[in-house]
């Protein structure tokens, strides 16, 4: 049983707890647990989150970065073993934490096998950046954004439109290429943050669900033959600037009997072994998500089709 992890980082007061609260209160058919880390002896964040869900674990008395081999990993194990198990675990870091160390620990093969790192987001307070542009030069802030797959610009309702444009430009100038999403009261469409875990057969109609449907589009791609790893790497490199995320199963010609789980989030790619996907399903199956209007389905299909290895050419050099 694997339970993916969403890692939420950001400066003190940026709006991380508001984001986590919103996800817990609007799970979109997922069972979500949370691990929170308030820096200090009083776990304020856990108290704020308590009304939202009962799957809350609080790590007290210190920065979560110092608990990687202790409380954090034990908490992940405990939550993963719950029955019914959660579909996702959110880890909210302290504003004093550099998430790079946590992400590195979660990418350890042993940890990743049970709790794969799904998405890393950094919450940035738009009002704070508008008032204090020098914040963007803070080394810790830069490390938090650098470790993230996506930047969540919070409290955008507290800045004027012209201020928001300046804030977005300032963030982009320092970390070009990071996809940024605006959020009010922590509302971020879940397709950006979670790659799986829907239990409900259909999401109850809501404004938020409609917005997500209108903003994002998906497509599927399958192939019955193994892929060429070099060609697939080149294709992923081209698609990474268009896609928000992609996930599925791939098999490469140099190991045709070893199916792998593939995931792309932002510009980060992970490939890990998986159990044999027996059955009649194609050996390569991907689901791709992008913002509406950015997916040229014909071009994407052509690009990915070119990564397959024809039976007669499986031993050919790329």
TORKOL-4160 file (C-alpha; in steps of 0.2 Angstrom, whole numbers, padded with zeros to 4 digits, m for minus):
318
<pt num="1" X="0000" Y="0000" Z="0000"/>
<pt num="2" X="0007" Y="0017" Z="m0005"/>
<pt num="3" X="0001" Y="0034" Z="0001"/>
<pt num="4" X="0008" Y="0049" Z="m0008"/>
<pt num="5" X="0014" Y="0065" Z="0001"/>
<pt num="6" X="0010" Y="0083" Z="m0003"/>
<pt num="7" X="0024" Y="0094" Z="0005"/>
<pt num="8" X="0018" Y="0112" Z="0009"/>
<pt num="9" X="0032" Y="0125" Z="0012"/>
<pt num="10" X="0032" Y="0144" Z="0014"/>
<pt num="11" X="0038" Y="0158" Z="0025"/>
<pt num="12" X="0030" Y="0161" Z="0042"/>
<pt num="13" X="0012" Y="0168" Z="0040"/>
<pt num="14" X="0012" Y="0165" Z="0021"/>
<pt num="15" X="m0004" Y="0155" Z="0022"/>
<pt num="16" X="0001" Y="0137" Z="0023"/>
<pt num="17" X="m0012" Y="0132" Z="0037"/>
<pt num="18" X="m0026" Y="0140" Z="0027"/>
<pt num="19" X="m0021" Y="0130" Z="0012"/>
<pt num="20" X="m0020" Y="0114" Z="0022"/>
<pt num="21" X="m0037" Y="0118" Z="0030"/>
<pt num="22" X="m0045" Y="0121" Z="0013"/>
<pt num="23" X="m0039" Y="0104" Z="0007"/>
<pt num="24" X="m0045" Y="0095" Z="0022"/>
<pt num="25" X="m0062" Y="0103" Z="0021"/>
<pt num="26" X="m0064" Y="0100" Z="0002"/>
<pt num="27" X="m0055" Y="0084" Z="m0001"/>
<pt num="28" X="m0064" Y="0080" Z="m0017"/>
<pt num="29" X="m0067" Y="0062" Z="m0013"/>
<pt num="30" X="m0050" Y="0059" Z="m0005"/>
<pt num="31" X="m0046" Y="0053" Z="0012"/>
<pt num="32" X="m0032" Y="0065" Z="0018"/>
<pt num="33" X="m0022" Y="0065" Z="0033"/>
<pt num="34" X="m0010" Y="0079" Z="0039"/>
<pt num="35" X="0007" Y="0081" Z="0048"/>
<pt num="36" X="0010" Y="0098" Z="0054"/>
<pt num="37" X="0025" Y="0106" Z="0062"/>
<pt num="38" X="0023" Y="0122" Z="0072"/>
<pt num="39" X="0041" Y="0129" Z="0077"/>
<pt num="40" X="0040" Y="0130" Z="0096"/>
<pt num="41" X="0033" Y="0121" Z="0111"/>
<pt num="42" X="0015" Y="0126" Z="0107"/>
<pt num="43" X="0008" Y="0117" Z="0092"/>
<pt num="44" X="m0003" Y="0131" Z="0086"/>
<pt num="45" X="m0006" Y="0125" Z="0068"/>
<pt num="46" X="m0012" Y="0108" Z="0075"/>
<pt num="47" X="m0025" Y="0118" Z="0085"/>
<pt num="48" X="m0031" Y="0128" Z="0070"/>
<pt num="49" X="m0032" Y="0112" Z="0059"/>
<pt num="50" X="m0041" Y="0101" Z="0072"/>
<pt num="51" X="m0059" Y="0105" Z="0067"/>
<pt num="52" X="m0055" Y="0100" Z="0049"/>
<pt num="53" X="m0051" Y="0082" Z="0051"/>
<pt num="54" X="m0046" Y="0069" Z="0063"/>
<pt num="55" X="m0031" Y="0062" Z="0054"/>
<pt num="56" X="m0019" Y="0076" Z="0061"/>
<pt num="57" X="m0002" Y="0072" Z="0068"/>
<pt num="58" X="0008" Y="0086" Z="0077"/>
<pt num="59" X="0027" Y="0086" Z="0078"/>
<pt num="60" X="0031" Y="0097" Z="0093"/>
<pt num="61" X="0046" Y="0105" Z="0100"/>
<pt num="62" X="0057" Y="0109" Z="0085"/>
<pt num="63" X="0059" Y="0110" Z="0066"/>
<pt num="64" X="0053" Y="0096" Z="0056"/>
<pt num="65" X="0070" Y="0095" Z="0047"/>
<pt num="66" X="0078" Y="0089" Z="0063"/>
<pt num="67" X="0065" Y="0075" Z="0065"/>
<pt num="68" X="0067" Y="0067" Z="0048"/>
<pt num="69" X="0074" Y="0050" Z="0055"/>
<pt num="70" X="0062" Y="0051" Z="0070"/>
<pt num="71" X="0045" Y="0058" Z="0072"/>
<pt num="72" X="0041" Y="0062" Z="0054"/>
<pt num="73" X="0045" Y="0045" Z="0047"/>
<pt num="74" X="0036" Y="0036" Z="0062"/>
<pt num="75" X="0021" Y="0047" Z="0059"/>
<pt num="76" X="0021" Y="0043" Z="0040"/>
<pt num="77" X="0022" Y="0025" Z="0044"/>
<pt num="78" X="0008" Y="0026" Z="0057"/>
<pt num="79" X="m0004" Y="0035" Z="0045"/>
<pt num="80" X="0000" Y="0024" Z="0031"/>
<pt num="81" X="m0005" Y="0009" Z="0041"/>
<pt num="82" X="m0022" Y="0016" Z="0046"/>
<pt num="83" X="m0037" Y="0007" Z="0040"/>
<pt num="84" X="m0045" Y="0013" Z="0030"/>
<pt num="85" X="m0028" Y="0021" Z="0024"/>
<pt num="86" X="m0028" Y="0039" Z="0018"/>
<pt num="87" X="m0026" Y="0043" Z="0000"/>
<pt num="88" X="m0014" Y="0056" Z="0003"/>
<pt num="89" X="m0004" Y="0064" Z="0017"/>
<pt num="90" X="0000" Y="0082" Z="0018"/>
<pt num="91" X="0016" Y="0088" Z="0027"/>
<pt num="92" X="0015" Y="0106" Z="0032"/>
<pt num="93" X="0033" Y="0112" Z="0037"/>
<pt num="94" X="0037" Y="0126" Z="0048"/>
<pt num="95" X="0040" Y="0143" Z="0041"/>
<pt num="96" X="0058" Y="0141" Z="0047"/>
<pt num="97" X="0061" Y="0125" Z="0037"/>
<pt num="98" X="0070" Y="0122" Z="0021"/>
<pt num="99" X="0060" Y="0109" Z="0012"/>
<pt num="100" X="0074" Y="0103" Z="0002"/>
<pt num="101" X="0080" Y="0092" Z="0016"/>
<pt num="102" X="0063" Y="0085" Z="0019"/>
<pt num="103" X="0060" Y="0082" Z="0000"/>
<pt num="104" X="0077" Y="0073" Z="m0001"/>
<pt num="105" X="0072" Y="0061" Z="0014"/>
<pt num="106" X="0056" Y="0057" Z="0006"/>
<pt num="107" X="0065" Y="0053" Z="m0011"/>
<pt num="108" X="0075" Y="0039" Z="m0001"/>
<pt num="109" X="0070" Y="0023" Z="m0010"/>
<pt num="110" X="0064" Y="0014" Z="0006"/>
<pt num="111" X="0053" Y="0029" Z="0011"/>
<pt num="112" X="0047" Y="0032" Z="m0007"/>
<pt num="113" X="0041" Y="0014" Z="m0009"/>
<pt num="114" X="0028" Y="0018" Z="0004"/>
<pt num="115" X="0026" Y="0036" Z="0004"/>
<pt num="116" X="0031" Y="0043" Z="m0014"/>
<pt num="117" X="0033" Y="0062" Z="m0014"/>
<pt num="118" X="0019" Y="0068" Z="m0025"/>
<pt num="119" X="0020" Y="0087" Z="m0025"/>
<pt num="120" X="0030" Y="0101" Z="m0017"/>
<pt num="121" X="0022" Y="0118" Z="m0016"/>
<pt num="122" X="0028" Y="0134" Z="m0008"/>
<pt num="123" X="0015" Y="0147" Z="m0002"/>
<pt num="124" X="0020" Y="0165" Z="m0004"/>
<pt num="125" X="0010" Y="0179" Z="0004"/>
<pt num="126" X="0006" Y="0192" Z="m0010"/>
<pt num="127" X="0003" Y="0206" Z="0002"/>
<pt num="128" X="0019" Y="0203" Z="0011"/>
<pt num="129" X="0029" Y="0203" Z="m0005"/>
<pt num="130" X="0020" Y="0219" Z="m0011"/>
<pt num="131" X="0025" Y="0228" Z="0006"/>
<pt num="132" X="0042" Y="0220" Z="0007"/>
<pt num="133" X="0050" Y="0216" Z="m0010"/>
<pt num="134" X="0067" Y="0213" Z="m0001"/>
<pt num="135" X="0059" Y="0197" Z="0006"/>
<pt num="136" X="0062" Y="0189" Z="m0011"/>
<pt num="137" X="0081" Y="0191" Z="m0008"/>
<pt num="138" X="0080" Y="0181" Z="0008"/>
<pt num="139" X="0090" Y="0165" Z="0007"/>
<pt num="140" X="0078" Y="0154" Z="0016"/>
<pt num="141" X="0063" Y="0161" Z="0005"/>
<pt num="142" X="0073" Y="0157" Z="m0010"/>
<pt num="143" X="0077" Y="0139" Z="m0004"/>
<pt num="144" X="0058" Y="0136" Z="m0001"/>
<pt num="145" X="0053" Y="0142" Z="m0018"/>
<pt num="146" X="0068" Y="0133" Z="m0027"/>
<pt num="147" X="0062" Y="0116" Z="m0019"/>
<pt num="148" X="0044" Y="0118" Z="m0025"/>
<pt num="149" X="0036" Y="0111" Z="m0040"/>
<pt num="150" X="0023" Y="0125" Z="m0040"/>
<pt num="151" X="0021" Y="0142" Z="m0031"/>
<pt num="152" X="0005" Y="0146" Z="m0023"/>
<pt num="153" X="0002" Y="0165" Z="m0022"/>
<pt num="154" X="m0009" Y="0167" Z="m0007"/>
<pt num="155" X="m0019" Y="0182" Z="m0001"/>
<pt num="156" X="m0021" Y="0189" Z="m0018"/>
<pt num="157" X="m0037" Y="0197" Z="m0013"/>
<pt num="158" X="m0028" Y="0209" Z="m0002"/>
<pt num="159" X="m0018" Y="0217" Z="m0016"/>
<pt num="160" X="m0024" Y="0229" Z="m0030"/>
<pt num="161" X="m0023" Y="0222" Z="m0048"/>
<pt num="162" X="m0008" Y="0232" Z="m0052"/>
<pt num="163" X="0001" Y="0227" Z="m0036"/>
<pt num="164" X="m0003" Y="0208" Z="m0040"/>
<pt num="165" X="0005" Y="0210" Z="m0057"/>
<pt num="166" X="0021" Y="0217" Z="m0049"/>
<pt num="167" X="0022" Y="0203" Z="m0036"/>
<pt num="168" X="0020" Y="0190" Z="m0050"/>
<pt num="169" X="0033" Y="0198" Z="m0060"/>
<pt num="170" X="0045" Y="0199" Z="m0045"/>
<pt num="171" X="0043" Y="0181" Z="m0041"/>
<pt num="172" X="0045" Y="0176" Z="m0059"/>
<pt num="173" X="0061" Y="0186" Z="m0061"/>
<pt num="174" X="0069" Y="0177" Z="m0047"/>
<pt num="175" X="0063" Y="0159" Z="m0051"/>
<pt num="176" X="0058" Y="0159" Z="m0069"/>
<pt num="177" X="0049" Y="0143" Z="m0075"/>
<pt num="178" X="0040" Y="0140" Z="m0058"/>
<pt num="179" X="0021" Y="0138" Z="m0062"/>
<pt num="180" X="0012" Y="0150" Z="m0051"/>
<pt num="181" X="m0006" Y="0149" Z="m0045"/>
<pt num="182" X="m0016" Y="0162" Z="m0036"/>
<pt num="183" X="m0026" Y="0157" Z="m0021"/>
<pt num="184" X="m0039" Y="0165" Z="m0010"/>
<pt num="185" X="m0043" Y="0157" Z="0007"/>
<pt num="186" X="m0032" Y="0143" Z="0002"/>
<pt num="187" X="m0043" Y="0137" Z="m0013"/>
<pt num="188" X="m0032" Y="0129" Z="m0026"/>
<pt num="189" X="m0039" Y="0116" Z="m0039"/>
<pt num="190" X="m0034" Y="0099" Z="m0033"/>
<pt num="191" X="m0028" Y="0092" Z="m0050"/>
<pt num="192" X="m0013" Y="0103" Z="m0047"/>
<pt num="193" X="m0009" Y="0096" Z="m0030"/>
<pt num="194" X="m0014" Y="0077" Z="m0031"/>
<pt num="195" X="m0011" Y="0064" Z="m0044"/>
<pt num="196" X="m0023" Y="0051" Z="m0038"/>
<pt num="197" X="m0034" Y="0046" Z="m0024"/>
<pt num="198" X="m0052" Y="0049" Z="m0029"/>
<pt num="199" X="m0064" Y="0037" Z="m0020"/>
<pt num="200" X="m0080" Y="0046" Z="m0024"/>
<pt num="201" X="m0087" Y="0040" Z="m0041"/>
<pt num="202" X="m0091" Y="0059" Z="m0045"/>
<pt num="203" X="m0087" Y="0075" Z="m0037"/>
<pt num="204" X="m0102" Y="0084" Z="m0030"/>
<pt num="205" X="m0105" Y="0100" Z="m0042"/>
<pt num="206" X="m0097" Y="0115" Z="m0034"/>
<pt num="207" X="m0090" Y="0132" Z="m0040"/>
<pt num="208" X="m0073" Y="0125" Z="m0037"/>
<pt num="209" X="m0075" Y="0109" Z="m0047"/>
<pt num="210" X="m0082" Y="0119" Z="m0061"/>
<pt num="211" X="m0067" Y="0131" Z="m0061"/>
<pt num="212" X="m0055" Y="0116" Z="m0061"/>
<pt num="213" X="m0064" Y="0108" Z="m0076"/>
<pt num="214" X="m0063" Y="0125" Z="m0085"/>
<pt num="215" X="m0045" Y="0128" Z="m0081"/>
<pt num="216" X="m0037" Y="0111" Z="m0084"/>
<pt num="217" X="m0038" Y="0097" Z="m0097"/>
<pt num="218" X="m0032" Y="0080" Z="m0098"/>
<pt num="219" X="m0027" Y="0067" Z="m0111"/>
<pt num="220" X="m0022" Y="0049" Z="m0111"/>
<pt num="221" X="m0009" Y="0040" Z="m0121"/>
<pt num="222" X="m0005" Y="0021" Z="m0122"/>
<pt num="223" X="0007" Y="0011" Z="m0132"/>
<pt num="224" X="0009" Y="m0008" Z="m0132"/>
<pt num="225" X="0028" Y="m0009" Z="m0136"/>
<pt num="226" X="0042" Y="m0005" Z="m0124"/>
<pt num="227" X="0049" Y="0013" Z="m0125"/>
<pt num="228" X="0067" Y="0019" Z="m0130"/>
<pt num="229" X="0073" Y="0028" Z="m0114"/>
<pt num="230" X="0084" Y="0041" Z="m0123"/>
<pt num="231" X="0069" Y="0045" Z="m0135"/>
<pt num="232" X="0057" Y="0046" Z="m0120"/>
<pt num="233" X="0069" Y="0057" Z="m0110"/>
<pt num="234" X="0069" Y="0069" Z="m0125"/>
<pt num="235" X="0050" Y="0069" Z="m0126"/>
<pt num="236" X="0048" Y="0072" Z="m0108"/>
<pt num="237" X="0060" Y="0087" Z="m0109"/>
<pt num="238" X="0050" Y="0095" Z="m0123"/>
<pt num="239" X="0033" Y="0092" Z="m0114"/>
<pt num="240" X="0039" Y="0098" Z="m0097"/>
<pt num="241" X="0036" Y="0116" Z="m0102"/>
<pt num="242" X="0018" Y="0112" Z="m0106"/>
<pt num="243" X="0012" Y="0100" Z="m0094"/>
<pt num="244" X="0007" Y="0103" Z="m0076"/>
<pt num="245" X="0009" Y="0085" Z="m0072"/>
<pt num="246" X="0009" Y="0067" Z="m0079"/>
<pt num="247" X="0008" Y="0050" Z="m0071"/>
<pt num="248" X="0007" Y="0032" Z="m0077"/>
<pt num="249" X="0016" Y="0016" Z="m0081"/>
<pt num="250" X="0031" Y="0014" Z="m0093"/>
<pt num="251" X="0042" Y="0000" Z="m0099"/>
<pt num="252" X="0058" Y="0002" Z="m0108"/>
<pt num="253" X="0066" Y="m0009" Z="m0121"/>
<pt num="254" X="0082" Y="m0012" Z="m0110"/>
<pt num="255" X="0071" Y="m0020" Z="m0096"/>
<pt num="256" X="0055" Y="m0026" Z="m0105"/>
<pt num="257" X="0049" Y="m0036" Z="m0090"/>
<pt num="258" X="0051" Y="m0022" Z="m0077"/>
<pt num="259" X="0036" Y="m0010" Z="m0077"/>
<pt num="260" X="0039" Y="0007" Z="m0069"/>
<pt num="261" X="0029" Y="0021" Z="m0062"/>
<pt num="262" X="0032" Y="0037" Z="m0070"/>
<pt num="263" X="0027" Y="0054" Z="m0063"/>
<pt num="264" X="0031" Y="0072" Z="m0069"/>
<pt num="265" X="0026" Y="0086" Z="m0057"/>
<pt num="266" X="0031" Y="0104" Z="m0063"/>
<pt num="267" X="0049" Y="0100" Z="m0069"/>
<pt num="268" X="0053" Y="0086" Z="m0057"/>
<pt num="269" X="0052" Y="0068" Z="m0064"/>
<pt num="270" X="0052" Y="0052" Z="m0054"/>
<pt num="271" X="0053" Y="0034" Z="m0060"/>
<pt num="272" X="0051" Y="0020" Z="m0048"/>
<pt num="273" X="0048" Y="0001" Z="m0049"/>
<pt num="274" X="0031" Y="m0006" Z="m0047"/>
<pt num="275" X="0023" Y="m0023" Z="m0045"/>
<pt num="276" X="0019" Y="m0032" Z="m0062"/>
<pt num="277" X="0004" Y="m0024" Z="m0070"/>
<pt num="278" X="m0003" Y="m0040" Z="m0076"/>
<pt num="279" X="m0018" Y="m0041" Z="m0087"/>
<pt num="280" X="m0023" Y="m0034" Z="m0105"/>
<pt num="281" X="m0019" Y="m0016" Z="m0102"/>
<pt num="282" X="m0005" Y="m0008" Z="m0113"/>
<pt num="283" X="0012" Y="m0009" Z="m0105"/>
<pt num="284" X="0013" Y="0010" Z="m0107"/>
<pt num="285" X="m0001" Y="0021" Z="m0100"/>
<pt num="286" X="0000" Y="0039" Z="m0096"/>
<pt num="287" X="m0012" Y="0053" Z="m0091"/>
<pt num="288" X="m0006" Y="0071" Z="m0095"/>
<pt num="289" X="m0013" Y="0086" Z="m0087"/>
<pt num="290" X="m0011" Y="0104" Z="m0093"/>
<pt num="291" X="m0020" Y="0121" Z="m0092"/>
<pt num="292" X="m0033" Y="0122" Z="m0105"/>
<pt num="293" X="m0027" Y="0127" Z="m0122"/>
<pt num="294" X="m0009" Y="0121" Z="m0120"/>
<pt num="295" X="m0011" Y="0103" Z="m0125"/>
<pt num="296" X="m0009" Y="0100" Z="m0144"/>
<pt num="297" X="m0016" Y="0082" Z="m0143"/>
<pt num="298" X="m0010" Y="0077" Z="m0160"/>
<pt num="299" X="0007" Y="0084" Z="m0158"/>
<pt num="300" X="0009" Y="0076" Z="m0140"/>
<pt num="301" X="0003" Y="0059" Z="m0147"/>
<pt num="302" X="0015" Y="0060" Z="m0162"/>
<pt num="303" X="0029" Y="0064" Z="m0150"/>
<pt num="304" X="0026" Y="0050" Z="m0138"/>
<pt num="305" X="0022" Y="0038" Z="m0152"/>
<pt num="306" X="0040" Y="0041" Z="m0158"/>
<pt num="307" X="0047" Y="0035" Z="m0142"/>
<pt num="308" X="0041" Y="0017" Z="m0144"/>
<pt num="309" X="0053" Y="0004" Z="m0151"/>
<pt num="310" X="0046" Y="m0006" Z="m0166"/>
<pt num="311" X="0049" Y="m0025" Z="m0164"/>
<pt num="312" X="0061" Y="m0026" Z="m0178"/>
<pt num="313" X="0072" Y="m0012" Z="m0171"/>
<pt num="314" X="0072" Y="m0016" Z="m0153"/>
<pt num="315" X="0091" Y="m0018" Z="m0154"/>
<pt num="316" X="0094" Y="m0003" Z="m0164"/>
<pt num="317" X="0104" Y="0011" Z="m0157"/>
<pt num="318" X="0096" Y="0028" Z="m0153"/>
